[in-house]
């Protein structure tokens, strides 16, 4: 059971990136999927999450209106479209899966984690 995050990189302020998280080993089509991030010297924080059928999404206030989470269950993949990036978005981004029905922002609710992908936004 593995989650593989990709799509990170270096981008200028105001730019965009799309992160992908591909699942392998089993289907995560019934899981809530989330994105978290951890900046240097800071604690991990919730970014966004989506229910198994995409009927509900949740975002941190800091990314609301700029980031969009989506998923393609047929491809066992979840995405994070990040627009209008700011230097404070610089962090390692992790995708995770939670065996719950509703959106949760609590990291401990997620039991499978990917390895992370680095996003660096230059000013």
C-alpha positions as CSV (number, residue, x, y, z in Angstrom):
1,X,0.0,0.0,0.0
2,X,1.7,3.2,-1.2
3,X,0.9,6.8,-2.0
4,X,3.3,8.5,-4.3
5,X,3.2,12.3,-4.4
6,X,4.7,14.2,-7.4
7,X,4.5,17.6,-9.1
8,X,6.5,19.7,-6.7
9,X,9.1,22.2,-7.9
10,X,10.3,25.7,-7.9
11,X,7.9,28.4,-9.0
12,X,7.7,32.2,-8.7
13,X,5.2,34.1,-6.6
14,X,1.9,34.1,-8.4
15,X,2.7,31.0,-10.3
16,X,0.9,27.6,-10.2
17,X,1.7,23.9,-9.8
18,X,-0.4,20.8,-9.8
19,X,0.4,18.0,-7.4
20,X,-0.6,14.4,-8.0
21,X,-0.8,11.6,-5.6
22,X,-1.0,8.1,-7.1
23,X,-2.1,5.2,-5.0
24,X,-0.9,1.7,-5.5
25,X,-1.4,-1.6,-3.7
26,X,-5.1,-1.2,-3.1
27,X,-7.9,1.1,-4.1
28,X,-8.5,4.2,-2.0
29,X,-11.7,5.0,-3.8
30,X,-13.6,4.8,-0.5
31,X,-11.2,6.9,1.5
32,X,-11.1,10.5,2.4
33,X,-8.0,11.8,0.8
34,X,-6.1,14.8,2.1
35,X,-3.1,17.0,1.5
36,X,-0.9,18.3,4.3
37,X,2.2,20.4,4.3
38,X,5.2,21.1,6.5
39,X,7.3,24.1,6.2
40,X,10.9,24.2,7.6
41,X,10.8,24.6,11.3
42,X,7.0,24.4,11.5
43,X,4.5,21.8,12.4
44,X,2.6,19.8,9.8
45,X,-0.7,21.5,8.8
46,X,-3.8,20.5,7.0
47,X,-4.2,21.9,3.5
48,X,-7.2,20.3,1.8
49,X,-9.3,17.1,1.8
50,X,-11.9,15.4,-0.3
51,X,-14.5,12.7,0.3
52,X,-14.5,9.5,-1.6
53,X,-17.2,10.5,-4.1
54,X,-16.0,14.2,-4.3
55,X,-19.3,15.5,-2.9
56,X,-17.4,17.4,-0.2
57,X,-14.1,19.2,0.0
58,X,-12.4,21.2,2.8
59,X,-9.6,23.7,2.8
60,X,-7.4,25.5,5.2
61,X,-8.3,29.2,5.3
62,X,-4.8,30.1,4.1
63,X,-5.4,28.3,0.7
64,X,-9.1,28.8,0.2
65,X,-9.8,30.3,-3.2
66,X,-6.3,29.5,-4.5
67,X,-6.1,25.7,-4.2
68,X,-8.4,23.1,-5.5
69,X,-8.4,19.4,-4.6
70,X,-9.9,16.8,-6.9
71,X,-9.7,13.0,-7.4
72,X,-10.1,10.4,-10.2
73,X,-11.0,7.2,-8.5
74,X,-10.6,5.3,-11.8
75,X,-7.0,6.3,-11.8
76,X,-6.6,6.0,-8.0
77,X,-5.2,9.5,-8.0
78,X,-5.8,12.7,-6.1
79,X,-4.7,16.1,-7.3
80,X,-4.0,19.5,-5.7
81,X,-4.1,22.4,-8.1
82,X,-2.3,25.3,-6.6
83,X,-2.7,28.8,-8.1
84,X,-1.5,32.2,-7.0
85,X,1.3,30.7,-5.1
86,X,2.9,32.7,-2.3
87,X,6.3,32.3,-0.6
88,X,4.5,31.2,2.5
89,X,3.2,28.1,0.6
90,X,6.8,26.8,0.5
91,X,6.7,23.4,2.2
92,X,6.9,19.7,1.7
93,X,3.4,18.6,0.6
94,X,2.1,15.2,1.7
95,X,-0.9,13.3,0.6
96,X,-2.7,10.9,2.9
97,X,-5.6,8.6,3.1
98,X,-8.1,8.3,5.9
99,X,-10.6,5.4,6.4
100,X,-13.4,7.8,7.4
101,X,-16.5,9.0,5.7
102,X,-16.4,12.7,6.3
103,X,-13.7,15.4,5.9
104,X,-11.2,15.5,8.7
105,X,-8.4,18.0,9.2
106,X,-6.8,15.9,11.9
107,X,-3.6,14.4,10.8
108,X,-3.9,11.5,13.2
109,X,-7.1,10.4,11.4
110,X,-5.0,9.6,8.3
111,X,-3.4,6.2,8.4
112,X,-1.5,6.0,5.0
113,X,0.9,8.7,4.0
114,X,2.9,9.5,0.9
115,X,6.6,10.4,0.9
116,X,6.1,14.2,0.2
117,X,7.0,16.5,-2.6
118,X,8.8,19.8,-2.2
119,X,7.2,23.0,-3.3
120,X,9.3,26.1,-3.3
121,X,7.9,29.5,-4.1
122,X,10.4,32.3,-4.7
123,X,9.6,35.9,-4.1
